[in-house]
Amino acid sequence: MRRVRKSRRRTKRGERSAGGGIKIEGDTTKNEEEGMKERIEDVEEEEDEEEEEEEEEDEKKKKKKKKKKKKKKKKKKVEEEEEEEEKQKNKKKENKKKKKKKKNKKKKKKILAHNLD
């Protein structure tokens, strides 16, 4: 086994920090293996959490989009109903005008017929 000296790192202020002493290459202890396993598990858990968060965000976006679409559809329906009511009002007015015109025509005919006698 070969001894490897870790290089000393410098801090932001330029001071030397502890390099961690001497590490023996190729000799991994159980503690280090367990530490690696724990780190791997932690990373996997974080990835799972991130995926869940992304899925939740996607669901929220879909719900929001659906809600917006529903609102738009409802608005369109209301506008169509209003247009329909407007058309019916106009139609009633037209029918009233026609009836009045007919009545006036009949009155004129009666008056003309009465005047001719």
DSSP file (Angstrom, degrees, kcal/mol; ACC not computed):
  #  RESIDUE AA STRUCTURE BP1 BP2  ACC     N-H-->O    O-->H-N    N-H-->O    O-->H-N    TCO  KAPPA ALPHA  PHI   PSI    X-CA   Y-CA   Z-CA
    1    1 A M              0   0    0      0, 0.0     2,-0.4     0, 0.0    25,-0.1   0.000 360.0 360.0 360.0 141.0    0.0    0.0    0.0
    2    2 A R        -     0   0    0     23,-0.3    23,-1.8     2,-0.0     2,-0.4  -0.828 360.0-132.3-105.5 135.6    1.1    3.4   -1.0
    3    3 A R  E     -A   24   0A   0     -2,-0.4     2,-0.5    21,-0.2    21,-0.2  -0.708  21.6-167.5 -85.8 131.9    0.9    6.4    1.3
    4    4 A V  E     -A   23   0A   0     19,-2.2    19,-2.0    -2,-0.4     2,-0.5  -0.977  12.1-144.0-121.7 126.7   -0.6    9.5   -0.4
    5    5 A R  E     -A   22   0A   0     -2,-0.5     2,-0.2    17,-0.2    17,-0.2  -0.769  19.4-129.4 -90.5 126.9   -0.4   12.9    1.2
    6    6 A K        -     0   0    0     15,-1.3    15,-0.1    -2,-0.5     2,-0.1  -0.494  27.7-112.5 -72.6 142.3   -3.4   15.0    0.6
    7    7 A S        -     0   0    0     -2,-0.2     2,-0.4     1,-0.1    -1,-0.1  -0.457  29.9-113.0 -74.3 147.9   -2.5   18.5   -0.7
    8    8 A R        -     0   0    0     -2,-0.1     2,-0.3    -3,-0.0    10,-0.1  -0.640  30.3-142.3 -81.5 136.3   -3.3   21.3    1.6
    9    9 A R        -     0   0    0      8,-0.4     8,-3.0    -2,-0.4     2,-0.4  -0.692   7.3-131.7 -98.7 152.3   -6.0   23.6    0.4
   10   10 A R  B     -B   16   0B   0     -2,-0.3     6,-0.2     6,-0.2     5,-0.1  -0.830  18.1-132.5-103.4 142.2   -6.0   27.4    0.8
   11   11 A T    >   -     0   0    0      4,-3.0     3,-1.4    -2,-0.4    -1,-0.1  -0.167  37.4 -90.4 -79.7-179.4   -9.0   29.2    2.1
   12   12 A K  T 3  S+     0   0    0      1,-0.3    -1,-0.1     2,-0.1    -2,-0.0   0.807 128.6  53.7 -63.4 -29.2  -10.5   32.3    0.5
   13   13 A R  T 3  S-     0   0    0      2,-0.1    -1,-0.3     1,-0.0     3,-0.1   0.504 121.6-106.7 -85.1  -3.3   -8.2   34.5    2.7
   14   14 A G  S <  S+     0   0    0     -3,-1.4    -2,-0.1     1,-0.3     2,-0.1   0.470  75.3 135.3  95.1   0.8   -5.1   32.6    1.5
   15   15 A E        -     0   0    0      1,-0.1    -4,-3.0    -5,-0.1     2,-0.3  -0.450  59.5-108.0 -80.9 158.0   -4.5   30.7    4.7
   16   16 A R  B     -B   10   0B   0     -6,-0.2     2,-0.3    -2,-0.1    -6,-0.2  -0.668  31.9-158.2 -84.5 139.0   -3.7   27.1    4.7
   17   17 A S        -     0   0    0     -8,-3.0    -8,-0.4    -2,-0.3     2,-0.0  -0.755  37.6 -76.1-111.0 164.7   -6.4   24.7    5.9
   18   18 A A        -     0   0    0     -2,-0.3    -9,-0.1     1,-0.2    -1,-0.1  -0.341  33.8-151.4 -62.7 134.2   -5.9   21.2    7.2
   19   19 A G        -     0   0    0    -13,-0.1    -1,-0.2   -11,-0.1   -13,-0.0   0.526  43.3-106.4 -85.3  -6.4   -5.2   18.8    4.3
   20   20 A G        -     0   0    0    -15,-0.0     2,-0.1   -14,-0.0    -2,-0.1   0.558  49.2-107.1  94.8   7.4   -6.7   15.8    6.2
   21   21 A G        -     0   0    0    -15,-0.1   -15,-1.3     2,-0.0     2,-0.4  -0.421  68.7 -18.2  77.9-145.3   -3.5   14.0    7.0
   22   22 A I  E     -A    5   0A   0    -17,-0.2     2,-0.4    -2,-0.1   -17,-0.2  -0.861  54.9-162.2-108.5 134.2   -2.3   10.9    5.3
   23   23 A K  E     -A    4   0A   0    -19,-2.0   -19,-2.2    -2,-0.4     2,-0.6  -0.937  14.5-138.3-114.5 135.7   -4.7    8.6    3.4
   24   24 A I  E >   -A    3   0A   0     -2,-0.4     3,-1.0     3,-0.2   -21,-0.2  -0.841  23.5-130.5 -95.6 121.3   -3.7    5.0    2.6
   25   25 A E  T 3  S+     0   0    0    -23,-1.8   -23,-0.3    -2,-0.6     3,-0.1  -0.394  84.3  14.8 -70.5 143.3   -4.7    4.1   -1.0
   26   26 A G  T 3  S+     0   0    0      1,-0.1     2,-0.8   -25,-0.1    -1,-0.2   0.347  97.1 106.4  80.6  -6.7   -6.6    0.9   -1.6
   27   27 A D    <   +     0   0    0     -3,-1.0     2,-0.5     2,-0.0    -3,-0.2  -0.842  44.2 174.9-109.5  96.9   -7.6    0.4    2.0
   28   28 A T        -     0   0    0     -2,-0.8     2,-0.1    -3,-0.1    -3,-0.0  -0.875  17.2-147.9-103.2 131.2  -11.3    1.2    2.5
   29   29 A T     >  -     0   0    0     -2,-0.5     4,-2.1     1,-0.1     5,-0.2  -0.409  27.8-105.8 -90.9 170.0  -12.8    0.6    5.8
   30   30 A K  H  > S+     0   0    0      1,-0.2     4,-2.9     2,-0.2     5,-0.3   0.886 119.6  57.3 -62.7 -38.3  -16.3   -0.4    6.6
   31   31 A N  H  > S+     0   0    0      1,-0.2     4,-2.5     2,-0.2    -1,-0.2   0.911 107.0  47.4 -60.2 -42.4  -17.1    3.1    7.9
   32   32 A E  H  > S+     0   0    0      2,-0.2     4,-2.4     1,-0.2    -1,-0.2   0.908 112.0  50.1 -66.0 -41.0  -16.1    4.6    4.5
   33   33 A E  H  X S+     0   0    0     -4,-2.1     4,-2.5     2,-0.2    -2,-0.2   0.921 112.6  46.6 -62.7 -43.9  -18.2    2.0    2.6
   34   34 A E  H  X S+     0   0    0     -4,-2.9     4,-2.9     1,-0.2    -2,-0.2   0.897 110.9  52.9 -64.3 -39.7  -21.2    2.7    4.8
   35   35 A G  H  X S+     0   0    0     -4,-2.5     4,-2.4    -5,-0.3    -2,-0.2   0.913 109.5  48.6 -61.2 -42.2  -20.6    6.4    4.4
   36   36 A M  H  X S+     0   0    0     -4,-2.4     4,-2.7     2,-0.2    -2,-0.2   0.925 111.5  49.7 -62.9 -44.7  -20.6    5.9    0.6
   37   37 A K  H  X S+     0   0    0     -4,-2.5     4,-2.8     1,-0.2    -2,-0.2   0.924 111.3  49.3 -60.1 -44.6  -23.8    3.9    0.7
   38   38 A E  H  X S+     0   0    0     -4,-2.9     4,-2.8     2,-0.2    -1,-0.2   0.913 110.9  49.4 -62.2 -42.4  -25.5    6.5    2.8
   39   39 A R  H  X S+     0   0    0     -4,-2.4     4,-2.6     2,-0.2    -1,-0.2   0.920 111.2  49.6 -61.8 -43.2  -24.4    9.3    0.4
   40   40 A I  H  X S+     0   0    0     -4,-2.7     4,-2.4     1,-0.2    -2,-0.2   0.923 112.2  48.0 -61.9 -43.6  -25.7    7.3   -2.5
   41   41 A E  H  X S+     0   0    0     -4,-2.8     4,-2.8     2,-0.2    -2,-0.2   0.908 111.0  51.4 -62.9 -42.0  -29.0    6.7   -0.7
   42   42 A D  H  X S+     0   0    0     -4,-2.8     4,-2.6     2,-0.2    -2,-0.2   0.922 110.5  48.4 -60.4 -44.3  -29.2   10.4    0.2
   43   43 A V  H  X S+     0   0    0     -4,-2.6     4,-2.4     2,-0.2    -1,-0.2   0.918 112.1  49.1 -62.9 -43.2  -28.6   11.4   -3.5
   44   44 A E  H  X S+     0   0    0     -4,-2.4     4,-2.6     2,-0.2    -2,-0.2   0.912 111.0  50.2 -62.9 -42.0  -31.3    8.9   -4.6
   45   45 A E  H  X S+     0   0    0     -4,-2.8     4,-2.7     2,-0.2    -2,-0.2   0.920 110.4  49.8 -61.6 -43.6  -33.8   10.3   -2.0
   46   46 A E  H  X S+     0   0    0     -4,-2.6     4,-2.6     1,-0.2    -1,-0.2   0.909 110.7  49.8 -61.7 -41.8  -33.1   13.8   -3.2
   47   47 A E  H  X S+     0   0    0     -4,-2.4     4,-2.5     2,-0.2    -1,-0.2   0.919 110.9  49.6 -63.0 -43.1  -33.6   12.8   -6.8
   48   48 A D  H  X S+     0   0    0     -4,-2.6     4,-2.6     1,-0.2    -2,-0.2   0.922 111.3  49.3 -61.0 -44.0  -36.9   11.1   -5.9
   49   49 A E  H  X S+     0   0    0     -4,-2.7     4,-2.6     1,-0.2    -2,-0.2   0.915 110.7  50.0 -61.5 -42.9  -38.0   14.2   -4.0
   50   50 A E  H  X S+     0   0    0     -4,-2.6     4,-2.5     2,-0.2    -1,-0.2   0.913 110.6  49.8 -61.9 -42.4  -37.2   16.4   -7.0
   51   51 A E  H  X S+     0   0    0     -4,-2.5     4,-2.6     2,-0.2    -2,-0.2   0.924 111.1  49.4 -62.0 -44.0  -39.1   14.1   -9.3
   52   52 A E  H  X S+     0   0    0     -4,-2.6     4,-2.7     1,-0.2    -2,-0.2   0.916 111.0  49.7 -60.9 -43.4  -42.1   14.2   -7.0
   53   53 A E  H  X S+     0   0    0     -4,-2.6     4,-2.6     2,-0.2    -1,-0.2   0.912 111.0  49.3 -61.9 -42.4  -41.9   18.0   -6.8
   54   54 A E  H  X S+     0   0    0     -4,-2.5     4,-2.7     2,-0.2    -2,-0.2   0.917 111.1  49.8 -63.1 -42.6  -41.8   18.2  -10.6
   55   55 A E  H  X S+     0   0    0     -4,-2.6     4,-2.7     2,-0.2    -2,-0.2   0.920 110.9  49.7 -61.9 -43.1  -44.8   15.9  -10.9
   56   56 A E  H  X S+     0   0    0     -4,-2.7     4,-2.6     2,-0.2    -2,-0.2   0.917 111.2  48.9 -61.9 -42.8  -46.7   18.0   -8.5
   57   57 A E  H  X S+     0   0    0     -4,-2.6     4,-2.7     2,-0.2    -2,-0.2   0.915 110.8  50.6 -62.2 -42.7  -45.8   21.1  -10.4
   58   58 A D  H  X S+     0   0    0     -4,-2.7     4,-2.7     2,-0.2    -2,-0.2   0.921 110.8  49.0 -60.8 -43.7  -46.9   19.5  -13.7
   59   59 A E  H  X S+     0   0    0     -4,-2.7     4,-2.8     2,-0.2    -2,-0.2   0.919 111.0  50.1 -62.0 -43.4  -50.2   18.5  -12.1
   60   60 A K  H  X S+     0   0    0     -4,-2.6     4,-2.8     1,-0.2    -2,-0.2   0.923 111.3  48.7 -60.3 -44.2  -50.7   22.0  -10.8
   61   61 A K  H  X S+     0   0    0     -4,-2.7     4,-2.9     2,-0.2    -2,-0.2   0.918 111.8  49.2 -62.1 -43.1  -50.0   23.4  -14.2
   62   62 A K  H  X S+     0   0    0     -4,-2.7     4,-2.9     2,-0.2    -2,-0.2   0.925 112.4  47.8 -62.5 -43.9  -52.4   20.9  -15.8
   63   63 A K  H  X S+     0   0    0     -4,-2.8     4,-2.9     2,-0.2    -2,-0.2   0.922 113.0  48.5 -61.9 -43.6  -55.1   21.8  -13.3
   64   64 A K  H  X S+     0   0    0     -4,-2.8     4,-2.6     2,-0.2    -2,-0.2   0.921 113.1  47.4 -61.6 -44.2  -54.6   25.5  -13.9
   65   65 A K  H  X S+     0   0    0     -4,-2.9     4,-2.7     2,-0.2    -2,-0.2   0.917 113.1  48.8 -62.6 -44.1  -54.7   25.0  -17.6
   66   66 A K  H  X S+     0   0    0     -4,-2.9     4,-2.7     1,-0.2    -2,-0.2   0.915 111.7  49.2 -62.1 -43.5  -57.9   22.9  -17.3
   67   67 A K  H  X S+     0   0    0     -4,-2.9     4,-2.7     2,-0.2    -1,-0.2   0.912 111.6  49.0 -61.8 -43.3  -59.4   25.5  -15.1
   68   68 A K  H  X S+     0   0    0     -4,-2.6     4,-2.6     2,-0.2    -2,-0.2   0.916 111.9  49.0 -61.9 -43.9  -58.5   28.3  -17.6
   69   69 A K  H  X S+     0   0    0     -4,-2.7     4,-2.6     2,-0.2    -2,-0.2   0.910 111.5  49.3 -62.8 -42.9  -60.0   26.3  -20.4
   70   70 A K  H  X S+     0   0    0     -4,-2.7     4,-2.7     2,-0.2    -2,-0.2   0.916 111.2  49.7 -61.7 -44.0  -63.2   25.6  -18.5
   71   71 A K  H  X S+     0   0    0     -4,-2.7     4,-2.6     1,-0.2    -2,-0.2   0.910 111.4  48.8 -61.0 -43.3  -63.4   29.3  -17.7
   72   72 A K  H  X S+     0   0    0     -4,-2.6     4,-2.5     2,-0.2    -1,-0.2   0.911 111.6  49.2 -62.6 -43.3  -62.9   30.2  -21.3
   73   73 A K  H  X S+     0   0    0     -4,-2.6     4,-2.4     2,-0.2    -2,-0.2   0.913 111.7  48.9 -62.7 -43.5  -65.6   27.7  -22.4
   74   74 A K  H  X S+     0   0    0     -4,-2.7     4,-2.6     2,-0.2    -2,-0.2   0.912 111.0  50.2 -62.8 -43.3  -68.0   29.1  -19.8
   75   75 A K  H  X S+     0   0    0     -4,-2.6     4,-2.4     1,-0.2    -1,-0.2   0.912 110.7  49.4 -61.3 -43.1  -67.4   32.6  -21.0
   76   76 A K  H  X S+     0   0    0     -4,-2.5     4,-2.4     2,-0.2    -1,-0.2   0.905 110.4  50.8 -62.8 -42.0  -67.9   31.6  -24.6
   77   77 A K  H  X S+     0   0    0     -4,-2.4     4,-2.5     1,-0.2    -2,-0.2   0.915 109.8  49.8 -62.5 -44.1  -71.2   29.9  -23.6
   78   78 A V  H  X S+     0   0    0     -4,-2.6     4,-2.4     1,-0.2    -1,-0.2   0.913 110.7  50.1 -61.4 -42.9  -72.4   33.0  -21.8
   79   79 A E  H  X S+     0   0    0     -4,-2.4     4,-2.4     1,-0.2    -2,-0.2   0.909 110.2  50.1 -62.2 -42.4  -71.6   35.1  -24.8
   80   80 A E  H  X S+     0   0    0     -4,-2.4     4,-2.4     2,-0.2    -1,-0.2   0.911 110.2  50.2 -62.7 -41.9  -73.5   32.8  -27.1
   81   81 A E  H  X S+     0   0    0     -4,-2.5     4,-2.6     2,-0.2    -2,-0.2   0.913 110.2  50.2 -62.0 -42.3  -76.5   32.8  -24.8
   82   82 A E  H  X S+     0   0    0     -4,-2.4     4,-2.4     1,-0.2    -2,-0.2   0.908 110.5  49.7 -62.2 -42.4  -76.4   36.6  -24.7
   83   83 A E  H  X S+     0   0    0     -4,-2.4     4,-2.6     2,-0.2    -1,-0.2   0.914 110.2  50.9 -61.7 -42.4  -76.3   36.7  -28.5
   84   84 A E  H  X S+     0   0    0     -4,-2.4     4,-2.5     2,-0.2    -2,-0.2   0.918 110.3  48.9 -61.6 -44.4  -79.2   34.3  -28.7
   85   85 A E  H  X S+     0   0    0     -4,-2.6     4,-2.6     1,-0.2    -1,-0.2   0.913 110.6  51.4 -61.4 -42.0  -81.2   36.5  -26.4
   86   86 A E  H  X S+     0   0    0     -4,-2.4     4,-2.6     1,-0.2    -2,-0.2   0.917 109.9  49.4 -60.5 -44.5  -80.3   39.6  -28.5
   87   87 A K  H  X S+     0   0    0     -4,-2.6     4,-2.6     1,-0.2    -1,-0.2   0.920 110.6  50.0 -61.3 -43.9  -81.5   37.8  -31.6
   88   88 A Q  H  X S+     0   0    0     -4,-2.5     4,-2.6     2,-0.2    -2,-0.2   0.912 110.3  50.1 -62.9 -41.8  -84.8   36.8  -30.0
   89   89 A K  H  X S+     0   0    0     -4,-2.6     4,-2.5     1,-0.2    -1,-0.2   0.940 112.0  47.6 -59.2 -47.4  -85.4   40.4  -28.8
   90   90 A N  H  X S+     0   0    0     -4,-2.6     4,-2.5     1,-0.2    -2,-0.2   0.896 111.2  51.4 -61.0 -40.2  -84.7   41.7  -32.3
   91   91 A K  H  X S+     0   0    0     -4,-2.6     4,-2.7     2,-0.2    -1,-0.2   0.916 109.5  49.7 -63.9 -43.1  -87.0   39.0  -33.8
   92   92 A K  H  X S+     0   0    0     -4,-2.6     4,-2.7     2,-0.2    -2,-0.2   0.921 110.8  50.2 -60.6 -44.2  -89.8   40.0  -31.4
   93   93 A K  H  X S+     0   0    0     -4,-2.5     4,-2.5     2,-0.2    -2,-0.2   0.925 111.0  48.9 -59.7 -45.0  -89.4   43.6  -32.3
   94   94 A E  H  X S+     0   0    0     -4,-2.5     4,-2.6     1,-0.2    -2,-0.2   0.925 111.6  49.1 -60.3 -45.7  -89.6   42.8  -36.0
   95   95 A N  H  X S+     0   0    0     -4,-2.7     4,-2.6     1,-0.2    -1,-0.2   0.905 110.7  50.6 -61.8 -41.6  -92.7   40.7  -35.5
   96   96 A K  H  X S+     0   0    0     -4,-2.7     4,-2.7     2,-0.2    -1,-0.2   0.922 110.5  49.5 -60.5 -44.3  -94.3   43.5  -33.5
   97   97 A K  H  X S+     0   0    0     -4,-2.5     4,-2.6     1,-0.2    -2,-0.2   0.919 111.2  49.4 -61.0 -43.6  -93.5   45.9  -36.3
   98   98 A K  H  X S+     0   0    0     -4,-2.6     4,-2.7     2,-0.2    -2,-0.2   0.921 111.5  48.5 -62.3 -44.0  -95.0   43.6  -38.9
   99   99 A K  H  X S+     0   0    0     -4,-2.6     4,-2.8     1,-0.2    -2,-0.2   0.925 112.1  48.8 -61.0 -44.9  -98.2   43.1  -36.8
  100  100 A K  H  X S+     0   0    0     -4,-2.7     4,-2.7     1,-0.2    -1,-0.2   0.906 111.2  50.3 -61.6 -42.2  -98.5   46.9  -36.4
  101  101 A K  H  X S+     0   0    0     -4,-2.6     4,-2.3     2,-0.2    -1,-0.2   0.928 111.3  48.5 -61.2 -45.8  -98.0   47.4  -40.1
  102  102 A K  H  X S+     0   0    0     -4,-2.7     4,-2.6     2,-0.2    -2,-0.2   0.923 111.6  49.9 -60.2 -44.7 -100.7   44.8  -40.9
  103  103 A K  H  X S+     0   0    0     -4,-2.8     4,-2.7     1,-0.2    -1,-0.2   0.926 110.8  49.2 -59.8 -45.6 -103.1   46.4  -38.5
  104  104 A N  H  X S+     0   0    0     -4,-2.7     4,-2.5     1,-0.2    -1,-0.2   0.885 109.7  52.2 -62.5 -37.6 -102.5   49.8  -40.0
  105  105 A K  H  X S+     0   0    0     -4,-2.3     4,-2.6     2,-0.2    -1,-0.2   0.927 110.1  48.4 -63.3 -44.5 -103.1   48.4  -43.5
  106  106 A K  H  X S+     0   0    0     -4,-2.6     4,-2.7     2,-0.2    -2,-0.2   0.917 111.0  50.9 -61.4 -43.3 -106.4   46.8  -42.4
  107  107 A K  H  X S+     0   0    0     -4,-2.7     4,-2.8     1,-0.2    -1,-0.2   0.929 110.3  49.0 -60.1 -44.7 -107.4   50.1  -40.8
  108  108 A K  H  X S+     0   0    0     -4,-2.5     4,-2.9     1,-0.2    -1,-0.2   0.913 111.1  50.1 -61.0 -42.8 -106.6   52.0  -44.0
  109  109 A K  H  X S+     0   0    0     -4,-2.6     4,-3.0     2,-0.2    -1,-0.2   0.919 111.7  48.5 -61.4 -43.2 -108.6   49.5  -46.0
  110  110 A K  H  X S+     0   0    0     -4,-2.7     4,-2.6     2,-0.2    -2,-0.2   0.925 113.0  47.2 -61.3 -45.2 -111.6   49.8  -43.7
  111  111 A I  H  X S+     0   0    0     -4,-2.8     4,-2.5     2,-0.2    -2,-0.2   0.920 114.0  47.2 -64.3 -43.7 -111.4   53.6  -43.9
  112  112 A L  H  X S+     0   0    0     -4,-2.9     4,-2.1     2,-0.2    -2,-0.2   0.918 113.0  48.8 -62.9 -43.6 -111.1   53.5  -47.7
  113  113 A A  H  X S+     0   0    0     -4,-3.0     4,-1.3     1,-0.2    -2,-0.2   0.907 112.8  48.1 -63.4 -40.2 -114.0   51.1  -48.0
  114  114 A H  H  < S+     0   0    0     -4,-2.6    -2,-0.2     1,-0.2    -1,-0.2   0.878 111.4  50.5 -66.4 -39.1 -116.1   53.2  -45.6
  115  115 A N  H  < S+     0   0    0     -4,-2.5    -1,-0.2     1,-0.2    -2,-0.2   0.836 105.9  55.6 -69.4 -32.9 -115.2   56.4  -47.6
  116  116 A L  H  <        0   0    0     -4,-2.1    -1,-0.2     1,-0.3    -2,-0.2   0.826 360.0 360.0 -70.1 -30.9 -116.1   54.7  -50.9
  117  117 A D     <        0   0    0     -4,-1.3    -1,-0.3    -5,-0.2    -2,-0.2   0.509 360.0 360.0 -73.7 360.0 -119.6   53.9  -49.7
